[in-house]
Amino acid sequence: MITRQRTPAGSPPRGRSDVGDSAETSGETSGEVADARRAVASAGAETSGASSPPRLAGGEQDAYEADHPDLARVLADPAEPVLYFQPIVDLQRGVIAGYEALARFHSHPTHSPDRIFAAADRLGHAAELEARVLAAALAARDRLPDRCFLAVNVLPHLLDEPAVAEVWRDADLRRLVLELNEAVDLDATTGLTATASALRNRGAFVAMDDVGSGYAGLRQLARIRPDFVKLDRSLVVNVDDDQVKIALTELVGNFASRLNGWVIAEGIERGDELAMLVALGVPLGQGFLLGRPSEGWQQLDPGVARRIRQLSERSNRAASIESLMEQVTVRVGDSGSCAMSPDCPSCPMRTAANRGDPTTAGPDDEQAPRATIIVSNRCRPVALHLSSGPGGGTEPRRVPTTLFARPEEPVTEVARRAMTRARASRFDPVIIVTEMGRPLGLVRMERLMLRLAEMST
């Protein structure tokens, strides 16, 4: 785990209110918050009207005396807390996909929000403060820019508390993402699966926050089946130079994908981290490099947006099967022309097929085509005519088509499917087709294997 440093006074809030977006984190570490939550909740009684608060042992009494007046001022001000919003960015298109609502306390600008929330938990006011944050997030949701969602961090064990449940039970929760903090033992939170289902029924999305930072791992993901998985910043820091973090990011991403979930990488601060996450196919990102928390709906810096699109285009070209596609000739049986009907929709193979010309070559292919795709009279591939035999032999051969792929499919996925074919055809070329099944070209397995080797280094 990365050692967390203290945040200088005036820095944006951290922890549960600012989800891992800077190496400069709050002084209230997760261990300190945990210690605070072990304090006796009855110590606080009420934030006002308690003439003689109970005496506690040692440091607990000191913490009570320090936090009680701060929390009392917060609870006495109905405008507290205020929300700041940090953008969550689409790492493929270079646009803002959503925002996270982060709690700040104007009455205590130098205090870590974690300290205020821990005091509320210790003094028996956690649900009241949580309800305020959720209500403020719902009000802000109505002002969201189009095509954006709003995420807000919640402690799962408080969702069914009356004060919190009153906010969401009958509310329209569409476009709202509720992030369940992994620092809480979800196994000890009774009824959480039913609560998550109720939230979804109201239109909310459910996210698992800080995955990788605590003990709630893949088992909890399988239990909650979140719509979003937030990768903890400890896995994002220097991910470009750490093979273990790369492997863990891929592991979480693959698992989330199987659950139809989206990964959000939090704490992106360096360009190299951004480049690696884009290359790994992480769909969403958050961090100071992409935008700091602000009181309004800030826009993505045009230079950052342009850089993301460049990285995405480069990654897609290298990782998609289309980058390996080579020239072919298309013909129908032995007639030498494509027998499409006159009213057939526009087909990229029409001109090439009718002339017997090769299709567009890949950037590295300069030689004449060595293969022919034989199609039916509706331009559907039925066989391949290869000008060389197995192992580069000179005898031509005709083989049936055994595997089709779309041009945008990942190289790794096509390779997996290719290896499931019968042994006799396992290393036959892959036919690249349009969404209508019309041929665009082919990819030889030799080139596919070489690309996989390059991607592994």
C-alpha positions as CSV (number, residue, x, y, z in Angstrom):
1,M,0.0,0.0,0.0
2,I,1.1,3.6,-0.7
3,T,1.9,5.6,2.4
4,R,-0.6,8.5,2.6
5,Q,0.8,11.9,3.4
6,R,-1.0,14.8,5.2
7,T,-3.0,17.3,3.2
8,P,-1.8,21.0,3.6
9,A,-4.5,23.3,5.1
10,G,-6.9,24.4,2.5
11,S,-6.5,21.4,0.2
12,P,-9.6,19.7,-1.2
13,P,-11.2,17.2,1.1
14,R,-10.1,13.6,1.1
15,G,-11.1,10.2,2.2
16,R,-14.9,9.4,1.9
17,S,-15.6,13.0,0.7
18,D,-12.8,13.3,-1.9
19,V,-12.3,9.9,-3.4
20,G,-8.6,9.4,-3.8
21,D,-7.5,12.2,-6.2
22,S,-4.2,13.3,-4.9
23,A,-1.1,12.0,-3.3
24,E,-1.8,14.8,-0.8
25,T,-4.3,13.0,1.4
26,S,-5.9,14.0,4.6
27,G,-4.3,13.6,7.9
28,E,-7.1,11.4,9.0
29,T,-6.0,8.0,7.8
30,S,-8.4,5.1,7.5
31,G,-6.8,3.7,10.7
32,E,-7.6,6.9,12.6
33,V,-11.2,6.8,11.3
34,A,-11.5,3.2,12.4
35,D,-10.1,4.1,15.9
36,A,-12.7,6.9,16.1
37,R,-15.5,4.6,15.3
38,R,-14.6,2.3,18.1
39,A,-15.2,5.1,20.6
40,V,-18.4,4.8,22.7
41,A,-21.3,6.3,20.7
42,S,-23.2,7.1,23.9
43,A,-20.5,9.6,24.8
44,G,-22.2,12.3,22.8
45,A,-25.8,12.0,23.8
46,E,-27.0,15.2,22.1
47,T,-24.9,18.0,20.5
48,S,-26.8,20.5,22.6
49,G,-28.6,20.5,25.9
50,A,-26.3,18.0,27.6
51,S,-25.2,19.8,30.7
52,S,-22.6,17.3,31.9
53,P,-21.2,15.1,29.1
54,P,-20.0,11.7,30.4
55,R,-16.3,11.2,31.2
56,L,-14.5,8.8,29.0
57,A,-11.1,7.1,29.3
58,G,-7.9,8.8,28.2
59,G,-7.8,9.8,24.5
60,E,-11.5,9.2,24.0
61,Q,-12.3,12.0,26.4
62,D,-9.8,14.3,24.7
63,A,-11.3,13.5,21.3
64,Y,-14.8,14.1,22.6
65,E,-14.0,17.5,24.1
66,A,-12.2,18.5,20.9
67,D,-14.8,17.3,18.4
68,H,-18.1,18.1,20.3
69,P,-18.1,21.9,19.8
70,D,-17.0,21.5,16.1
71,L,-19.8,19.0,15.4
72,A,-22.3,21.1,17.3
73,R,-21.6,24.1,15.0
74,V,-21.9,22.0,11.9
75,L,-25.2,20.5,13.0
76,A,-26.6,23.9,14.0
77,D,-26.0,25.2,10.5
78,P,-28.6,23.8,8.0
79,A,-26.3,24.9,5.1
80,E,-23.6,22.5,6.2
81,P,-22.1,20.6,4.5
82,V,-21.7,22.2,1.1
83,L,-20.9,20.1,-1.9
84,Y,-18.1,20.4,-4.3
85,F,-18.0,18.4,-7.6
86,Q,-15.1,16.6,-9.2
87,P,-15.4,15.4,-12.8
88,I,-15.4,11.7,-13.8
89,V,-14.0,11.4,-17.3
90,D,-14.7,8.9,-20.2
91,L,-11.2,7.6,-20.9
92,Q,-12.1,6.5,-24.4
93,R,-13.9,9.6,-25.8
94,G,-12.3,12.4,-23.7
95,V,-15.5,13.8,-22.3
96,I,-17.0,14.2,-18.9
97,A,-19.3,11.3,-18.0
98,G,-20.3,12.4,-14.5
99,Y,-19.3,14.1,-11.3
100,E,-18.7,13.1,-7.7
101,A,-20.3,15.1,-4.9
102,L,-17.7,15.8,-2.2
103,A,-18.6,17.2,1.2
104,R,-16.9,20.2,2.6
105,F,-17.5,22.2,5.8
106,H,-17.2,25.9,5.4
107,S,-17.3,26.4,9.2
108,H,-14.2,24.3,9.5
109,P,-12.2,24.8,6.2
110,T,-9.0,23.5,7.7
111,H,-10.6,20.3,9.1
112,S,-10.6,17.1,7.2
113,P,-14.1,16.1,6.4
114,D,-13.1,12.6,7.7
115,R,-12.7,14.2,11.1
116,I,-16.2,15.7,11.1
117,F,-17.8,12.5,9.9
118,A,-15.9,10.4,12.4
119,A,-17.0,12.7,15.2
120,A,-20.6,12.4,14.0
121,D,-20.3,8.7,14.1
122,R,-18.7,8.7,17.5
123,L,-21.3,11.1,19.0
124,G,-24.3,9.4,17.5
125,H,-25.1,11.8,14.6
126,A,-23.7,9.9,11.7
127,A,-27.1,9.2,10.1
128,E,-28.2,12.9,10.4
129,L,-25.0,14.1,8.6
130,E,-25.3,11.3,6.0
131,A,-28.9,12.3,5.3
132,R,-27.9,15.9,4.8
133,V,-25.2,14.9,2.2
134,L,-27.6,12.6,0.3
135,A,-30.4,15.3,0.3
136,A,-27.9,17.9,-1.0
137,A,-26.7,15.5,-3.7
138,L,-30.3,14.8,-4.8
139,A,-30.9,18.6,-5.1
140,A,-27.7,19.0,-7.1
141,R,-28.6,16.1,-9.4
142,D,-31.5,18.1,-10.8
143,R,-28.9,20.7,-12.1
144,L,-26.6,18.2,-13.7
145,P,-25.4,18.7,-17.2
146,D,-27.0,16.5,-19.8
147,R,-25.7,12.9,-20.2
148,C,-23.9,13.0,-16.8
149,F,-24.4,11.1,-13.6
150,L,-23.7,12.2,-10.0
151,A,-21.9,9.9,-7.6
152,V,-22.1,10.3,-3.8
153,N,-20.3,8.3,-1.2
154,V,-22.4,6.6,1.5
155,L,-21.7,4.3,4.4
156,P,-23.8,1.2,3.7
157,H,-24.7,0.5,7.3
158,L,-26.5,3.9,7.5
159,L,-28.7,3.4,4.4
160,D,-31.5,1.9,6.4
161,E,-31.3,4.3,9.3
162,P,-34.6,6.3,9.5
163,A,-33.0,9.7,8.8
164,V,-31.2,8.4,5.7
165,A,-33.9,6.1,4.4
166,E,-36.4,9.0,4.6
167,V,-34.3,10.8,2.0
168,W,-34.2,8.0,-0.6
169,R,-37.1,5.6,-0.1
170,D,-39.6,7.6,-2.1
171,A,-37.2,9.6,-4.2
172,D,-36.4,9.5,-7.9
173,L,-32.8,8.3,-7.9
174,R,-32.2,8.3,-11.6
175,R,-28.7,9.5,-12.7
176,L,-27.5,9.0,-9.1
177,V,-24.6,6.6,-8.2
178,L,-24.4,5.6,-4.6
179,E,-20.9,4.6,-3.7
180,L,-20.7,2.0,-0.9
181,N,-17.5,2.5,1.0
182,E,-15.4,-0.7,1.1
183,A,-13.8,0.4,4.4
184,V,-16.9,-0.8,6.1
185,D,-17.3,-4.5,6.7
186,L,-20.1,-5.3,4.2
187,D,-20.5,-8.7,5.7
188,A,-21.6,-7.1,8.9
189,T,-24.1,-4.9,7.2
190,T,-27.3,-6.9,7.4
191,G,-29.8,-6.6,4.5
192,L,-27.4,-4.8,2.2
193,T,-28.3,-6.9,-0.8
194,A,-32.0,-6.1,-0.4
195,T,-31.2,-2.4,0.2
196,A,-29.1,-2.3,-3.0
197,S,-32.0,-3.9,-4.9
198,A,-34.4,-1.2,-3.5
199,L,-32.0,1.6,-4.5
200,R,-31.9,0.2,-8.1
201,N,-35.7,0.0,-8.1
202,R,-35.7,3.7,-7.4
203,G,-33.4,4.3,-10.4
204,A,-30.0,4.5,-8.7
205,F,-26.8,2.9,-9.7
206,V,-24.7,1.2,-7.1
207,A,-20.9,1.5,-6.9
208,M,-18.3,-0.2,-4.8
209,D,-15.8,2.4,-3.6
210,D,-12.1,2.0,-2.9
211,V,-11.8,-1.5,-4.2
212,G,-8.4,-2.8,-3.4
213,S,-7.9,-0.7,-0.2
214,G,-9.7,-3.0,2.3
215,Y,-10.8,-6.5,2.9
216,A,-13.9,-6.5,0.8
217,G,-12.6,-8.0,-2.3
218,L,-14.0,-10.0,-5.2
219,R,-16.4,-11.9,-3.0
220,Q,-18.1,-8.6,-2.1
221,L,-18.2,-7.6,-5.8
222,A,-20.0,-10.9,-6.5
223,R,-22.4,-10.3,-3.7
224,I,-23.4,-6.7,-4.5
225,R,-22.8,-6.9,-8.3
226,P,-22.1,-3.1,-8.5
227,D,-22.8,-1.1,-11.6
228,F,-19.5,0.8,-11.0
229,V,-16.3,-0.4,-9.4
230,K,-14.0,2.4,-8.1
231,L,-10.3,1.3,-8.2
232,D,-8.6,2.6,-5.1
233,R,-5.9,5.2,-5.7
234,S,-3.3,3.0,-4.1
235,L,-3.5,0.8,-7.2
236,V,-3.4,3.8,-9.6
237,V,-0.3,5.5,-8.2
238,N,2.6,4.6,-10.5
239,V,0.5,1.9,-12.2
240,D,2.6,2.7,-15.3
241,D,5.7,1.2,-13.6
242,D,4.3,-1.7,-11.6
243,Q,3.4,-5.0,-13.2
244,V,1.5,-6.2,-10.1
245,K,-0.7,-3.1,-10.1
246,I,-1.3,-3.6,-13.9
247,A,-2.3,-7.2,-13.3
248,L,-4.6,-6.3,-10.4
249,T,-6.2,-3.6,-12.5
250,E,-6.8,-6.1,-15.3
251,L,-8.2,-8.6,-12.8
252,V,-10.7,-6.1,-11.3
253,G,-11.6,-4.9,-14.8
254,N,-12.3,-8.4,-16.2
255,F,-14.3,-9.3,-13.1
256,A,-16.3,-6.1,-13.3
257,S,-16.9,-6.7,-17.0
258,R,-18.4,-10.1,-16.3
259,L,-20.8,-8.4,-13.9
260,N,-21.6,-5.8,-16.5
261,G,-20.0,-3.2,-14.3
262,W,-17.8,-0.2,-15.2
263,V,-14.4,0.5,-13.6
264,I,-13.5,4.1,-12.4
265,A,-9.8,4.6,-11.7
266,E,-9.5,7.3,-9.0
267,G,-6.5,9.4,-8.1
268,I,-5.0,9.9,-11.6
269,E,-2.4,12.6,-11.3
270,R,0.3,11.9,-13.8
271,G,0.3,11.6,-17.6
272,D,2.0,8.2,-17.6
273,E,-0.7,6.8,-15.2
274,L,-3.4,8.1,-17.6
275,A,-1.7,6.6,-20.6
276,M,-1.4,3.2,-18.9
277,L,-5.0,3.2,-17.8
278,V,-6.2,4.1,-21.3
279,A,-4.1,1.3,-22.7
280,L,-5.6,-1.2,-20.2
281,G,-9.0,-0.2,-21.4
282,V,-10.2,1.3,-18.1
283,P,-13.4,3.2,-19.2
284,L,-13.6,6.0,-16.6
285,G,-11.1,8.0,-14.6
286,Q,-11.0,10.7,-11.9
287,G,-8.1,12.7,-10.4
288,F,-6.4,16.0,-10.2
289,L,-4.9,15.6,-13.7
290,L,-8.5,15.5,-15.1
291,G,-10.0,18.1,-12.8
292,R,-10.1,19.3,-9.2
293,P,-13.2,19.6,-7.1
294,S,-15.1,22.9,-7.6
295,E,-18.4,24.4,-6.6
296,G,-19.7,24.3,-10.2
297,W,-19.8,21.8,-13.1
298,Q,-16.3,22.4,-14.5
299,Q,-15.4,21.5,-18.0
300,L,-12.6,19.2,-19.1
301,D,-9.5,21.0,-20.2
302,P,-9.3,20.9,-24.0
303,G,-5.7,19.8,-24.0
304,V,-6.5,16.9,-21.6
305,A,-9.5,15.9,-23.7
306,R,-7.4,15.9,-26.8
307,R,-4.6,13.8,-25.2
308,I,-7.1,11.2,-24.0
309,R,-8.6,10.8,-27.5
310,Q,-5.1,10.4,-28.9
311,L,-4.2,7.8,-26.4
312,S,-7.5,6.0,-27.0
313,E,-7.1,6.0,-30.8
314,R,-3.6,4.7,-30.5
315,S,-4.6,2.0,-28.0
316,N,-7.6,0.9,-30.1
317,R,-5.5,0.6,-33.3
318,A,-2.9,-1.5,-31.5
319,A,-5.4,-3.7,-29.6
320,S,-8.1,-4.2,-32.2
321,I,-8.0,-7.1,-34.7
322,E,-8.4,-4.6,-37.6
323,S,-4.8,-3.5,-37.1
324,L,-3.7,-6.9,-38.4
325,M,-6.0,-7.2,-41.4
326,E,-4.4,-7.9,-44.8
327,Q,-5.5,-7.6,-48.4
328,V,-7.8,-10.2,-50.0
329,T,-9.7,-10.7,-53.3
330,V,-13.4,-11.5,-53.2
331,R,-15.3,-13.6,-55.6
332,V,-18.4,-15.7,-55.8
333,G,-17.7,-19.3,-56.6
334,D,-15.8,-19.4,-59.9
335,S,-17.6,-16.4,-61.5
336,G,-15.1,-13.9,-60.3
337,S,-17.7,-11.3,-59.4
338,C,-19.9,-10.5,-56.4
339,A,-23.5,-11.3,-57.4
340,M,-25.3,-8.8,-55.1
341,S,-28.7,-7.6,-56.1
342,P,-28.9,-4.0,-57.4
343,D,-30.9,-2.7,-54.4
344,C,-28.4,-4.3,-51.9
345,P,-27.3,-1.7,-49.3
346,S,-23.9,-0.1,-49.9
347,C,-21.2,-2.7,-49.3
348,P,-17.4,-1.9,-48.8
349,M,-16.6,-4.9,-51.0
350,R,-18.8,-4.0,-54.0
351,T,-16.2,-2.3,-56.2
352,A,-13.3,-4.5,-55.2
353,A,-15.4,-7.7,-55.7
354,N,-16.7,-6.7,-59.1
355,R,-13.3,-5.7,-60.4
356,G,-11.5,-8.6,-58.7
357,D,-9.4,-6.0,-56.9
358,P,-7.9,-6.5,-53.5
359,T,-9.5,-4.7,-50.5
360,T,-7.7,-2.0,-48.6
361,A,-4.5,-3.2,-47.1
362,G,-3.2,-2.7,-43.6
363,P,-0.4,-0.2,-43.2
364,D,2.4,-2.9,-43.3
365,D,1.1,-4.8,-46.3
366,E,2.6,-3.7,-49.7
367,Q,2.6,-7.0,-51.5
368,A,-0.1,-8.3,-53.8
369,P,-2.8,-10.3,-52.0
370,R,-2.2,-14.0,-51.5
371,A,-5.7,-15.0,-50.4
372,T,-9.2,-14.9,-51.8
373,I,-12.4,-14.9,-49.8
374,I,-15.2,-16.8,-51.6
375,V,-18.6,-15.5,-50.9
376,S,-22.2,-16.6,-51.5
377,N,-24.4,-14.6,-53.8
378,R,-25.3,-12.4,-50.8
379,C,-21.7,-11.5,-50.1
380,R,-21.4,-13.9,-47.1
381,P,-18.0,-15.6,-46.7
382,V,-18.1,-19.4,-47.3
383,A,-14.5,-20.4,-47.9
384,L,-10.9,-19.2,-48.3
385,H,-8.6,-19.9,-51.2
386,L,-5.0,-19.6,-49.9
387,S,-2.2,-19.3,-52.3
388,S,0.2,-21.2,-50.0
389,G,-0.2,-24.3,-48.1
390,P,0.4,-24.9,-44.4
391,G,3.8,-23.7,-43.1
392,G,4.3,-21.6,-46.2
393,G,4.2,-24.4,-48.8
394,T,3.6,-23.6,-52.4
395,E,0.5,-25.7,-52.9
396,P,-2.7,-23.6,-52.8
397,R,-5.5,-24.8,-50.7
398,R,-9.2,-24.1,-50.1
399,V,-10.5,-24.1,-46.5
400,P,-13.9,-23.4,-45.0
401,T,-14.5,-20.3,-43.0
402,T,-14.4,-21.2,-39.3
403,L,-14.2,-17.9,-37.4
404,F,-15.5,-14.4,-38.1
405,A,-14.6,-11.2,-36.2
406,R,-15.6,-7.6,-36.2
407,P,-12.8,-5.1,-36.9
408,E,-13.1,-3.4,-33.5
409,E,-12.8,-6.7,-31.5
410,P,-9.8,-6.9,-29.2
411,V,-6.9,-9.1,-30.4
412,T,-7.0,-11.0,-27.1
413,E,-10.7,-12.0,-27.5
414,V,-10.3,-13.1,-31.1
415,A,-7.3,-15.2,-30.1
416,R,-9.3,-16.9,-27.3
417,R,-12.1,-17.8,-29.7
418,A,-9.6,-19.0,-32.4
419,M,-8.1,-21.4,-29.9
420,T,-11.5,-23.1,-29.3
421,R,-11.7,-24.3,-32.9
422,A,-11.2,-27.9,-33.9
423,R,-7.5,-28.8,-34.1
424,A,-7.5,-29.1,-37.9
425,S,-8.7,-25.6,-38.3
426,R,-7.3,-23.9,-35.2
427,F,-4.7,-21.9,-37.1
428,D,-6.7,-21.0,-40.2
429,P,-7.1,-17.3,-40.9
430,V,-9.8,-15.2,-39.2
431,I,-12.3,-13.5,-41.5
432,I,-13.0,-9.8,-40.6
433,V,-16.6,-8.9,-41.4
434,T,-19.0,-5.9,-41.1
435,E,-21.9,-6.0,-38.8
436,M,-23.9,-7.4,-41.7
437,G,-21.5,-10.2,-42.2
438,R,-19.8,-8.9,-45.3
439,P,-16.0,-9.5,-45.7
440,L,-13.5,-6.8,-45.1
441,G,-10.3,-8.9,-45.0
442,L,-8.5,-11.6,-43.1
443,V,-6.0,-12.0,-40.3
444,R,-3.5,-14.8,-40.3
445,M,-2.8,-16.5,-37.0
446,E,0.9,-16.0,-37.3
447,R,0.4,-12.2,-37.2
448,L,-2.1,-12.6,-34.3
449,M,0.4,-14.6,-32.3
450,L,3.2,-12.1,-32.9
451,R,0.9,-9.3,-31.7
452,L,0.0,-11.1,-28.6
453,A,3.8,-11.6,-27.9
454,E,4.3,-7.8,-28.4
455,M,1.4,-7.0,-26.1
456,S,2.9,-9.2,-23.3
457,T,6.2,-7.4,-23.2
